[in-house]
């Protein structure tokens, strides 16, 4: 799908929720998803303000856009899946569950969902909602991009708070991802109760 086709869906099927997750590849912490319904007449405004894939934005820019998105959005919700759920069901299923939990909280409920990636939601919690998967959706859809920013800001703040409790793993800096410093800390300190035990840790650099 291209931008024009996505924008057409957002208009035709309104209200549409953009849905994205963050933390799927991390070694530590929950996977976090956001679902965002934006007013049609503000999509261009948000695009002009620089709403795009959260990974392309600085932390300071994400924080500012997060505030704007939450102020403008008709509905904006977070869903999570715990480390226990990730280890029990696998990260893909947990990510889809977090997305569904975010959608389930939305008021109003959307007529359609635009899902970042290529995996359809399984809708185990709520009645199925028509959905479209969009590969690289956070670069093609303003609604998905907004969700990616909201999810990223929420999880990053969560990691910074947890870093004060789970010291020694450099969580505030790595946000739970498998940096060399983080992996070396796991080798020395072992797993905490918020580390994903089913994730394989790559070889530690012993030099």
C-alpha positions in Angstrom: 0.0 0.0 0.0 1.1 3.6 -0.7 0.3 6.8 1.3 -2.6 7.7 -1.0 -4.3 4.2 -0.6 -3.8 4.4 3.2 -5.2 7.9 3.4 -8.2 6.8 1.4 -8.8 4.0 3.9 -8.6 6.4 6.8 -11.2 8.6 5.3 -13.5 5.8 3.9 -13.5 3.7 7.1 -13.4 6.5 9.7 -12.8 6.2 12.6 -9.6 4.3 11.9 -7.1 3.3 14.6 -3.4 3.2 13.8 -1.7 0.5 15.9 2.0 -0.1 16.5 4.2 -1.8 19.2 7.7 -1.2 20.6 10.0 -3.4 22.6 9.6 -6.5 20.5 13.4 -7.1 20.2 14.3 -6.1 23.8 15.8 -8.5 26.3 14.1 -6.7 29.3 10.6 -5.5 30.1 7.2 -5.5 28.7 6.2 -5.1 25.0 4.1 -2.0 24.7 1.6 -1.1 22.0 -0.4 2.0 21.3 -3.7 2.5 19.4 -4.5 6.0 18.2 -7.6 7.4 16.4 -6.9 10.8 14.9 -9.3 13.3 13.4 -9.3 13.3 9.6 -8.9 17.0 9.4 -5.7 17.0 11.4 -3.7 14.3 9.6 -2.0 16.8 7.3 -1.2 19.1 10.2 0.5 16.2 12.1 2.4 15.2 9.0 3.6 18.8 8.6 4.7 18.8 12.3 7.0 15.8 11.5 5.0 12.8 12.8 6.7 9.8 11.3 8.4 6.5 12.4 9.4 7.1 16.0 12.9 5.6 15.3 13.7 8.5 13.0 13.0 11.1 15.7 15.2 12.3 18.6 13.9 11.6 22.1 13.2 15.3 22.6 11.2 15.5 19.4 9.2 12.3 20.3 8.3 13.8 23.7 7.0 17.0 22.0 5.0 15.1 19.4 3.6 12.7 22.0 2.0 15.7 23.8 0.6 17.0 20.6 -0.8 13.6 19.5 -2.4 13.0 22.8 -4.0 16.5 22.7 -5.3 16.1 19.2 -6.3 12.4 19.2 -9.9 11.4 19.5 -8.7 8.4 21.4 -5.3 7.2 22.4 -4.6 4.1 24.5 -1.7 1.9 25.6 -1.7 -1.9 25.9 1.1 -4.1 27.2 2.1 -7.7 27.5 4.2 -8.8 30.5 7.5 -10.6 30.5 5.7 -13.7 31.8 3.3 -13.6 28.9 6.2 -13.1 26.4 8.0 -16.1 27.8 4.9 -18.3 27.9 3.4 -17.5 24.4 6.4 -16.1 22.4 7.1 -12.5 21.5 4.9 -12.3 18.3 1.8 -13.5 20.1 2.5 -11.2 23.0 3.0 -8.2 20.7 -0.4 -8.9 19.0 -2.0 -9.3 22.4 -0.6 -5.9 23.5 -2.0 -4.3 20.4 -5.4 -5.9 20.9 -5.4 -4.7 24.5 -4.7 -1.1 23.3 -7.5 -1.3 20.8 -10.0 -2.7 23.4 -9.6 0.4 25.5 -10.4 2.8 22.7 -13.6 4.9 23.0 -15.1 5.1 20.4 -14.1 1.7 19.0 -12.7 2.1 15.5 -14.4 0.8 12.3 -11.0 -0.3 11.0 -7.5 -0.8 12.2 -4.2 -0.2 10.4 -1.6 -2.5 11.9 2.1 -1.9 11.5 3.8 -5.0 10.0 2.5 -8.1 8.3 0.7 -9.9 11.1 -3.0 -9.8 11.5 -4.4 -9.5 15.0 -6.1 -12.6 16.4 -8.9 -10.8 18.3 -9.2 -13.0 21.3 -10.5 -10.3 23.7 -12.9 -8.3 21.6 -15.1 -8.8 18.6 -13.1 -8.8 15.4 -12.6 -5.4 13.7 -11.7 -5.1 10.0 -7.9 -4.7 9.8 -5.2 -4.0 7.3 -1.6 -4.8 7.8 0.9 -2.2 6.5 4.6 -3.1 6.1 6.6 -0.1 7.2 3.3 1.4 8.3 5.0 3.9 10.7 6.6 5.5 7.6 3.4 5.4 5.4 0.5 6.1 7.8 0.2 9.1 10.1 -2.1 7.1 12.4 0.4 4.3 12.7 3.3 6.8 13.1 1.4 8.5 15.9 1.0 5.2 17.6 4.6 4.4 17.2 5.6 7.7 18.9 3.1 7.2 21.8 4.2 3.6 22.4 7.9 4.5 22.2 7.6 7.5 24.6 5.6 5.4 27.1 8.0 2.5 27.1 11.2 4.6 27.3 9.8 6.4 30.3 9.0 3.1 31.9 12.5 1.9 31.3 14.1 4.9 32.9 11.9 4.4 36.0 12.8 0.7 36.2 16.5 1.5 35.7 16.5 2.9 39.3 15.3 -0.4 40.6 17.1 -2.8 38.3 20.6 -1.3 38.6 23.7 -2.6 36.9 22.1 -3.4 33.5 22.3 0.1 32.0 18.6 0.0 31.3 18.2 3.8 31.2 20.5 4.0 28.3 19.7 0.8 26.4 15.9 0.7 27.1 16.1 -3.0 27.6 17.8 -3.8 24.3 20.7 -6.1 24.0 23.7 -3.8 23.9 27.1 -5.2 24.7 27.1 -3.5 28.1 23.7 -5.0 28.8 24.7 -8.5 27.7 27.9 -8.4 29.7 25.9 -7.3 32.8 23.6 -10.3 32.4 26.6 -12.6 32.2 27.9 -11.1 35.5 24.7 -10.5 37.4 22.3 -13.0 35.9 18.8 -12.4 34.8 16.4 -10.2 36.8 12.7 -11.1 37.0 12.0 -8.6 34.2 14.4 -10.2 31.7 12.9 -12.4 29.0 14.3 -15.8 29.8 13.3 -17.4 26.4 15.4 -14.8 24.5 18.8 -16.1 23.5 21.7 -13.8 24.5 24.3 -13.4 21.8 27.9 -14.3 22.6 29.5 -12.0 25.1 32.6 -10.0 24.0 35.3 -11.1 26.4 38.1 -8.8 25.1 
